[in-house]
């Protein structure tokens, strides 16, 4: 059976279920924003501890493959473009602010149900981005303090914000590859 436009007729009950399934999170996204706030606070707290107790380039060995350090990073996550001429400070600050605004908006319009992994990933990225923006705006650099290495090889130093961003990206990729299909199958 179809309507005057040739579209399949849909029962009133089916329309209500569809609208209910597609309702947006809105104020239900506030707990995710609180998770972002916890990431920001923990990130700033740990960076402050490092700044108060270590001088730049000081290293404290914690494990055979892990040091606590104090590096000032003018680049992006994991020291990307740290040796550029200074223009990257404003570029990365602008990108982080734009991404943060986009994430807050996207969190608000996410479906109210079925997107917890995606919402958590976005919350972690938001907290990490803002944590590093605070450093860039206040100090002109980001404090990195976790150094993983083996012999002569080392991963670029990083911090809590970088870790939150990385875990957030992994969660979003997982959601995209596996959970999005499940949501579409349930709706379809």
Secondary structure, DSSP 4 states (H G I P E B T S, - for coil): -B-TTSPBP--HHHHHHHHHHT-B-GGGGHHHHHHHHHHHHHHHHHHHHHHHH--TT-EEEEETTEEEEEEEE-SSGGGTTTTS-SHHHHHHHHHHHHHHHHHHHHHHHSBSSS-HHHHHHHHHHHHHHHHHHHHHHHHSSEEEEEEEEETTEEPPPB-HHHHHHHHHHHHHHHIIIIIHHHHHHHH-
